[in-house]
Amino acid sequence: MPNRMKPLVVAAIAGIAAGTWLASEAGAAEVTLKLDTVAEGLTHPLLLVEPPDGTKRKFVIEQPGVIRIIGADGKLVDEPFLNIRERIPKLTPDFDERGLLGLAFHPDYRTNGKFYIAYSNHLSADADLGVRLWYSHTNVVSEFQVSKASPNKADASTERQILRTDWPQFNHNGHWIGFGPDGFLYISMGDGGYANDWGIGHNVTLGNGQDLRSLNGKVLRIDVNGTQRGKNYAIPADNPFVGRTDALPEIWAYGFRNPWRCSFDMGGSRQLFCADVGQNSYEEVNIVTKGGNFGWRVKEATHCFDYANPNKHPATCKSDGMIDPIIEYQNCNVFEKDCKGLSITGGYVYRGKIEALKGKYIFGDWSKQFAKKDGRLYVGTQDGGKWRLDEVKVSNMPNFNAYVLAFGQDSDGEVYVMATDITGPVGGQDRIYRVSQ
């Protein structure tokens, strides 16, 4: 379950959360779906996406640093599209949150061949001594180009690093990336790691989530088609904090702990959905809006939060103007009854052929237990202006049990589930399913 939980041996999952109040409300239902196997033999797949070139190929990122292609014929191409294993720190085999974390194709990919990845890199050699002594790695967003020789091969020599961020701890990386309907690149940034948004590399007073001088705990919005002094990108003029001296202009929204994962709705008003992994008690799904403050570390979902006593939620807090999630549920780390999981996994609004699912948000949770594969699938349904959480029953796999890693979506709006039987990024035995009925 890369990039959203810490190992059981470290504070017994003290770095994540989940919850369940919406599932207990009147009107909650059970949704019956099928899962059709699309690909097998992968290693911790974290995304499936189609390039905007009409070829119907599906590109899959694997956490250890490889991008694979599922051809239009449905077969997994033997040779990887890109392999950057040597650029990624050695991953811990039993559990790690670093690795190849994001992939996005330029809206004009058909003509310019540009695509972007987000990955964990070795610490910068020129970083100051404190960073080199105490920090874990450097997260990078880079531009590459497809090879001129083959559409199924990237040219690894074309890397142009867009953004580098030194990362305090190994976890809470976020680093979903995606182009919005406005043509700008959005980047989800976790709070920097450890637990409670506290410790080395965190703002002691505010936490990184509320610190507008830090990129951590934010959703960023940048223009990869331009550059400006000191940056390999440009700042869109209408970003909410442009012109302010107390905030970084890249920031689109803030107050996040570990947004894993985000997606733009293909239809409707093209809203940006982000699932944010909580601390110990509650998980949440947010619709991210310009300049919005989504609470962390003042709040955990809809509940006030005390970083010094994370399991004791204060009755009140200074939360004026903060935006509550559309969905929250209880984490099994704290709640034994009515809990839904340990770490939320963001998904997609369904826009495929199944009429009953259209407009519903399909997502999941990594597992209800760390030591046992017990992942869950959920559907968020907007009903009377509010969102309801419905549990999913897999009809063709009555004993479905796996760790739910991530989701994907193709150009037809169909949704895919990525699952594994082990906690670490090894093995080559993981699977991708397509949601069907």
C-alpha positions as CSV (number, residue, x, y, z in Angstrom):
1,M,0.0,0.0,0.0
2,P,2.6,2.5,-1.1
3,N,2.7,6.1,-0.1
4,R,0.0,6.2,2.5
5,M,0.7,4.0,5.5
6,K,3.7,3.4,7.7
7,P,4.9,-0.1,8.7
8,L,3.2,-1.8,11.6
9,V,6.4,-1.8,13.5
10,V,6.5,2.0,13.5
11,A,3.8,3.2,15.8
12,A,1.4,0.5,14.7
13,I,0.0,2.4,11.7
14,A,0.3,5.7,13.5
15,G,0.6,7.5,10.1
16,I,-2.8,6.7,8.6
17,A,-6.5,6.7,9.2
18,A,-10.0,5.8,8.1
19,G,-13.5,6.0,9.4
20,T,-17.2,5.3,8.5
21,W,-20.1,7.7,9.5
22,L,-21.6,7.9,6.1
23,A,-21.9,4.1,5.8
24,S,-24.0,4.1,8.9
25,E,-26.5,6.7,7.7
26,A,-30.0,5.8,6.4
27,G,-29.9,5.0,2.7
28,A,-26.6,3.3,2.6
29,A,-26.7,0.3,0.3
30,E,-24.6,-2.6,-1.0
31,V,-23.5,-2.3,-4.6
32,T,-22.9,-5.5,-6.5
33,L,-20.1,-5.5,-9.1
34,K,-17.8,-7.9,-10.9
35,L,-14.0,-7.7,-11.4
36,D,-12.6,-8.9,-14.7
37,T,-8.9,-9.7,-14.8
38,V,-7.1,-7.5,-17.2
39,A,-3.4,-8.1,-16.4
40,E,-1.3,-10.2,-14.0
41,G,2.3,-10.6,-13.1
42,L,2.9,-7.0,-12.1
43,T,4.7,-5.5,-9.1
44,H,2.7,-3.0,-7.1
45,P,0.9,-1.2,-9.9
46,L,-0.1,2.2,-8.8
47,L,-1.9,3.7,-11.8
48,L,-3.5,2.9,-15.1
49,V,-4.0,5.6,-17.7
50,E,-4.4,5.9,-21.4
51,P,-2.5,8.5,-23.4
52,P,-4.6,11.0,-25.4
53,D,-3.5,9.6,-28.8
54,G,-6.4,7.3,-29.7
55,T,-4.4,4.1,-29.6
56,K,-6.3,2.5,-26.6
57,R,-3.1,1.4,-25.0
58,K,-3.1,1.4,-21.2
59,F,0.0,2.5,-19.4
60,V,0.7,1.1,-15.9
61,I,3.2,2.3,-13.4
62,E,4.9,-0.1,-11.1
63,Q,6.3,1.2,-7.8
64,P,9.9,-0.1,-8.2
65,G,10.3,2.2,-11.2
66,V,8.9,0.7,-14.4
67,I,6.1,1.7,-16.8
68,R,4.4,-1.2,-18.6
69,I,2.0,-1.1,-21.5
70,I,-1.2,-3.1,-22.0
71,G,-1.7,-3.1,-25.8
72,A,-4.9,-2.5,-27.6
73,D,-5.1,-6.3,-27.9
74,G,-5.3,-6.6,-24.1
75,K,-1.9,-8.2,-23.8
76,L,0.9,-7.0,-21.6
77,V,3.9,-5.8,-23.7
78,D,7.0,-7.7,-22.6
79,E,9.4,-4.8,-22.7
80,P,8.8,-1.8,-20.4
81,F,8.0,1.6,-21.8
82,L,10.3,3.1,-19.3
83,N,12.6,1.7,-16.6
84,I,14.1,4.2,-14.0
85,R,14.9,1.7,-11.2
86,E,18.4,3.0,-10.8
87,R,17.0,6.5,-10.1
88,I,15.0,5.3,-7.2
89,P,16.4,4.6,-3.7
90,K,16.5,0.9,-2.8
91,L,13.0,0.1,-1.6
92,T,12.3,-1.8,1.6
93,P,10.8,-5.2,0.4
94,D,8.2,-5.7,3.1
95,F,6.8,-2.1,2.9
96,D,7.7,1.2,1.4
97,E,6.0,4.4,0.3
98,R,8.7,5.7,-2.1
99,G,9.0,4.7,-5.7
100,L,7.5,5.6,-9.0
101,L,4.3,7.3,-7.9
102,G,2.7,9.3,-10.8
103,L,2.3,9.5,-14.5
104,A,0.5,12.0,-16.7
105,F,0.5,12.5,-20.5
106,H,0.7,16.0,-22.0
107,P,-2.7,17.0,-23.5
108,D,-0.9,17.4,-26.8
109,Y,0.9,14.0,-26.5
110,R,-0.2,12.9,-29.9
111,T,1.9,15.7,-31.5
112,N,4.7,16.5,-28.9
113,G,5.2,13.0,-27.3
114,K,5.7,14.5,-23.9
115,F,4.8,12.8,-20.7
116,Y,5.5,13.4,-17.0
117,I,6.3,11.1,-14.1
118,A,6.6,11.7,-10.3
119,Y,9.1,9.5,-8.4
120,S,11.3,9.3,-5.4
121,N,14.9,10.1,-6.2
122,H,18.2,9.9,-4.2
123,L,18.8,12.9,-2.1
124,S,20.4,15.8,-3.9
125,A,24.2,15.8,-3.7
126,D,24.1,19.6,-3.3
127,A,21.6,19.6,-0.4
128,D,22.7,21.2,2.8
129,L,24.2,19.1,5.5
130,G,21.1,18.9,7.6
131,V,19.1,17.6,4.7
132,R,21.7,15.0,3.8
133,L,22.0,13.8,7.4
134,W,18.3,13.6,8.3
135,Y,16.1,13.5,5.2
136,S,14.9,10.4,3.4
137,H,14.9,11.2,-0.3
138,T,14.0,13.8,-2.9
139,N,10.7,13.7,-4.8
140,V,10.9,14.6,-8.4
141,V,8.4,15.5,-11.2
142,S,10.1,15.1,-14.6
143,E,9.3,15.5,-18.2
144,F,10.2,12.8,-20.8
145,Q,9.6,12.2,-24.4
146,V,8.6,9.1,-26.3
147,S,11.3,7.5,-28.5
148,K,11.3,8.5,-32.1
149,A,12.0,4.8,-32.9
150,S,8.9,3.3,-31.3
151,P,5.7,4.5,-29.7
152,N,6.1,1.7,-27.1
153,K,9.4,3.0,-25.8
154,A,10.3,6.2,-24.0
155,D,13.6,8.0,-24.5
156,A,15.1,7.8,-21.0
157,S,17.8,10.3,-22.0
158,T,15.2,13.1,-22.5
159,E,14.5,13.7,-18.8
160,R,13.9,17.3,-17.8
161,Q,13.4,17.7,-14.1
162,I,10.5,20.1,-13.5
163,L,10.3,20.1,-9.7
164,R,12.5,18.7,-6.9
165,T,11.4,18.6,-3.3
166,D,13.6,17.2,-0.5
167,W,11.5,14.9,1.6
168,P,11.9,14.5,5.4
169,Q,10.6,11.0,5.9
170,F,10.0,8.0,3.6
171,N,6.2,8.3,3.8
172,H,3.3,10.6,3.0
173,N,4.6,11.4,-0.5
174,G,1.4,11.9,-2.3
175,H,2.7,12.7,-5.8
176,W,-0.3,11.9,-7.9
177,I,0.0,14.1,-11.0
178,G,-2.6,14.9,-13.6
179,F,-3.5,17.5,-16.2
180,G,-6.7,19.4,-15.5
181,P,-9.2,20.5,-18.1
182,D,-7.4,23.8,-18.1
183,G,-4.2,22.2,-19.4
184,F,-2.2,22.8,-16.3
185,L,-0.4,20.1,-14.3
186,Y,-1.7,19.4,-10.8
187,I,0.5,17.7,-8.2
188,S,-0.6,16.2,-4.9
189,M,2.0,16.7,-2.1
190,G,1.9,14.8,1.2
191,D,2.9,16.6,4.5
192,G,6.4,15.1,4.5
193,G,5.9,12.0,6.5
194,Y,6.2,10.5,10.0
195,A,3.0,11.1,11.9
196,N,0.9,14.0,13.2
197,D,2.6,16.5,10.7
198,W,5.3,16.9,13.3
199,G,9.1,16.3,13.6
200,I,12.1,16.9,11.4
201,G,11.1,18.8,8.2
202,H,7.7,20.0,9.6
203,N,6.6,23.4,10.7
204,V,6.5,23.0,14.5
205,T,3.8,25.7,15.1
206,L,1.5,25.1,12.2
207,G,2.4,21.7,10.6
208,N,3.2,21.7,7.0
209,G,-0.4,21.3,5.9
210,Q,-1.2,24.8,7.1
211,D,2.2,26.4,6.3
212,L,1.7,28.4,3.0
213,R,5.5,28.8,2.8
214,S,5.9,25.0,2.3
215,L,4.9,22.9,-0.7
216,N,4.2,19.9,1.6
217,G,0.5,19.2,2.4
218,K,-0.7,20.9,-0.7
219,V,-2.2,20.4,-4.2
220,L,0.0,22.4,-6.6
221,R,-0.9,23.8,-10.1
222,I,1.9,24.6,-12.6
223,D,2.3,25.4,-16.3
224,V,4.8,22.9,-17.8
225,N,4.7,24.8,-21.2
226,G,6.5,27.8,-19.8
227,T,9.4,28.7,-17.5
228,Q,10.3,31.6,-15.3
229,R,13.3,32.7,-13.4
230,G,14.7,29.9,-11.2
231,K,12.0,27.4,-12.3
232,N,11.5,24.9,-15.0
233,Y,7.8,25.7,-15.2
234,A,5.6,28.8,-15.0
235,I,3.0,29.9,-12.5
236,P,-0.5,30.3,-13.8
237,A,-1.5,33.9,-13.3
238,D,-4.8,32.9,-11.7
239,N,-3.3,30.6,-9.0
240,P,-4.9,31.7,-5.7
241,F,-1.8,32.9,-3.9
242,V,0.0,34.7,-6.8
243,G,1.3,38.0,-5.6
244,R,1.3,37.2,-1.9
245,T,4.5,37.4,0.1
246,D,3.3,34.9,2.7
247,A,2.5,32.0,0.4
248,L,4.1,30.0,-2.4
249,P,2.5,30.8,-5.8
250,E,2.4,27.1,-6.9
251,I,-0.2,26.3,-4.3
252,W,-3.8,25.6,-5.6
253,A,-5.2,24.2,-2.3
254,Y,-3.8,23.2,1.1
255,G,-4.4,21.4,4.4
256,F,-3.7,17.8,3.3
257,R,-2.0,15.0,5.0
258,N,-1.3,12.4,2.3
259,P,-3.6,12.7,-0.7
260,W,-3.6,9.2,-2.2
261,R,-4.9,9.4,-5.0
262,C,-6.6,12.2,-6.9
263,S,-8.5,12.4,-10.2
264,F,-10.5,14.7,-12.4
265,D,-14.0,13.7,-13.2
266,M,-14.2,13.1,-17.0
267,G,-17.7,14.5,-17.1
268,G,-20.0,16.8,-15.1
269,S,-18.2,19.9,-14.0
270,R,-14.8,18.2,-14.2
271,Q,-14.3,18.4,-10.4
272,L,-11.0,17.3,-8.8
273,F,-11.5,14.5,-6.2
274,C,-8.7,13.7,-3.7
275,A,-8.7,11.0,-1.1
276,D,-6.7,12.1,1.9
277,V,-5.2,9.5,4.3
278,G,-5.9,10.5,7.9
279,Q,-3.9,9.9,11.0
280,N,-5.4,7.3,13.4
281,S,-9.1,7.9,13.4
282,Y,-10.8,9.1,10.2
283,E,-10.4,8.8,6.4
284,E,-11.7,11.3,3.9
285,V,-12.6,12.2,0.3
286,N,-12.5,15.8,-0.8
287,I,-13.6,17.8,-3.8
288,V,-10.6,20.2,-4.2
289,T,-11.3,23.8,-5.0
290,K,-9.2,26.8,-5.8
291,G,-7.6,28.3,-2.6
292,G,-9.4,25.8,-0.4
293,N,-8.1,24.9,3.1
294,F,-9.0,21.3,3.8
295,G,-8.0,21.3,7.4
296,W,-5.0,19.2,8.2
297,R,-3.4,19.4,10.9
298,V,-6.1,21.5,12.6
299,K,-8.7,18.9,11.6
300,E,-8.8,15.2,10.7
301,A,-11.7,14.9,8.3
302,T,-14.6,16.7,10.1
303,H,-13.0,16.4,13.6
304,C,-10.7,18.8,15.4
305,F,-7.2,17.3,15.8
306,D,-4.5,17.6,18.4
307,Y,-1.1,16.6,17.1
308,A,0.1,16.0,20.6
309,N,-2.8,13.7,21.4
310,P,-3.9,12.3,18.1
311,N,-6.5,9.9,19.4
312,K,-8.2,12.6,21.6
313,H,-10.2,14.9,19.3
314,P,-10.9,18.3,20.9
315,A,-14.5,19.6,21.0
316,T,-13.5,22.9,19.3
317,C,-10.7,24.3,17.2
318,K,-10.0,27.4,15.0
319,S,-11.4,26.0,11.8
320,D,-13.2,28.9,10.3
321,G,-13.2,28.7,6.5
322,M,-12.0,25.1,6.4
323,I,-13.7,22.8,3.9
324,D,-15.1,19.5,5.2
325,P,-14.8,16.3,3.1
326,I,-17.7,14.9,1.1
327,I,-17.1,11.5,2.6
328,E,-15.4,10.3,5.8
329,Y,-15.3,7.0,7.6
330,Q,-13.7,5.5,10.8
331,N,-10.3,3.9,10.8
332,C,-9.9,0.3,12.1
333,N,-6.8,1.4,14.0
334,V,-8.9,3.2,16.6
335,F,-12.5,2.0,16.0
336,E,-13.3,-1.7,16.2
337,K,-17.0,-1.3,15.4
338,D,-18.2,0.1,12.1
339,C,-14.7,0.7,10.8
340,K,-14.0,0.6,7.0
341,G,-10.2,0.3,6.7
342,L,-6.8,1.6,7.6
343,S,-5.9,3.8,4.6
344,I,-8.1,5.2,2.0
345,T,-7.3,4.7,-1.7
346,G,-8.7,7.4,-4.0
347,G,-10.4,6.4,-7.2
348,Y,-12.5,7.8,-10.1
349,V,-15.9,9.0,-11.0
350,Y,-17.3,6.3,-13.3
351,R,-18.1,7.5,-16.8
352,G,-18.2,4.2,-18.6
353,K,-21.0,2.0,-20.1
354,I,-22.7,0.8,-16.9
355,E,-25.7,3.2,-16.5
356,A,-26.2,2.4,-12.8
357,L,-22.6,3.5,-12.0
358,K,-22.4,6.7,-14.0
359,G,-21.5,9.7,-11.9
360,K,-20.6,7.6,-8.9
361,Y,-17.2,7.8,-7.3
362,I,-15.5,4.3,-7.1
363,F,-12.7,4.1,-4.5
364,G,-11.5,1.8,-1.7
365,D,-9.4,1.1,1.3
366,W,-6.0,-0.6,1.3
367,S,-7.0,-3.1,4.0
368,K,-8.9,-3.4,7.3
369,Q,-5.8,-5.1,8.7
370,F,-2.1,-4.6,8.2
371,A,-1.0,-8.2,8.6
372,K,-3.8,-9.7,6.6
373,K,-5.0,-8.7,3.1
374,D,-8.5,-7.3,3.7
375,G,-8.9,-4.5,1.2
376,R,-12.3,-3.0,0.5
377,L,-14.1,-1.4,-2.4
378,Y,-16.6,1.4,-2.0
379,V,-18.9,3.6,-4.1
380,G,-19.7,7.2,-3.2
381,T,-23.1,8.3,-4.4
382,Q,-24.4,11.9,-4.4
383,D,-27.9,11.8,-3.0
384,G,-30.0,14.9,-2.2
385,G,-26.9,17.2,-2.2
386,K,-25.0,14.9,0.2
387,W,-22.6,12.0,-0.5
388,R,-23.3,8.5,0.7
389,L,-20.8,5.6,1.1
390,D,-22.0,2.3,-0.2
391,E,-20.0,-1.0,0.2
392,V,-19.2,-3.1,-2.8
393,K,-19.9,-6.8,-3.1
394,V,-17.8,-8.6,-5.7
395,S,-20.3,-11.1,-7.2
396,N,-17.8,-13.2,-9.2
397,M,-15.3,-13.3,-6.3
398,P,-17.3,-13.8,-3.1
399,N,-14.0,-14.3,-1.2
400,F,-12.3,-11.3,-2.7
401,N,-9.4,-10.4,-0.4
402,A,-6.4,-8.3,-1.4
403,Y,-4.6,-5.2,-0.5
404,V,-6.2,-2.5,-2.7
405,L,-3.3,-0.4,-4.1
406,A,-4.8,2.0,-6.5
407,F,-7.3,2.6,-9.3
408,G,-7.2,3.6,-12.9
409,Q,-9.5,4.8,-15.7
410,D,-9.3,4.5,-19.5
411,S,-10.5,7.0,-22.1
412,D,-13.9,5.3,-22.2
413,G,-14.5,6.1,-18.5
414,E,-14.1,2.5,-17.4
415,V,-12.5,2.0,-13.9
416,Y,-9.8,-0.4,-13.0
417,V,-8.7,-1.8,-9.6
418,M,-5.0,-2.6,-8.8
419,A,-4.5,-5.3,-6.1
420,T,-1.8,-7.3,-4.4
421,D,-1.4,-10.1,-1.9
422,I,1.6,-8.7,-0.1
423,T,2.5,-5.5,1.6
424,G,5.8,-4.8,-0.1
425,P,6.8,-3.7,-3.7
426,V,8.2,-7.1,-4.7
427,G,7.1,-10.4,-6.2
428,G,5.6,-9.7,-9.7
429,Q,2.3,-11.4,-8.8
430,D,0.0,-8.4,-8.6
431,R,-3.2,-8.0,-10.7
432,I,-5.4,-5.4,-12.4
433,Y,-9.1,-5.8,-12.7
434,R,-11.7,-3.9,-14.7
435,V,-15.0,-3.1,-12.9
436,S,-18.0,-4.7,-14.7
437,Q,-21.5,-5.8,-13.9
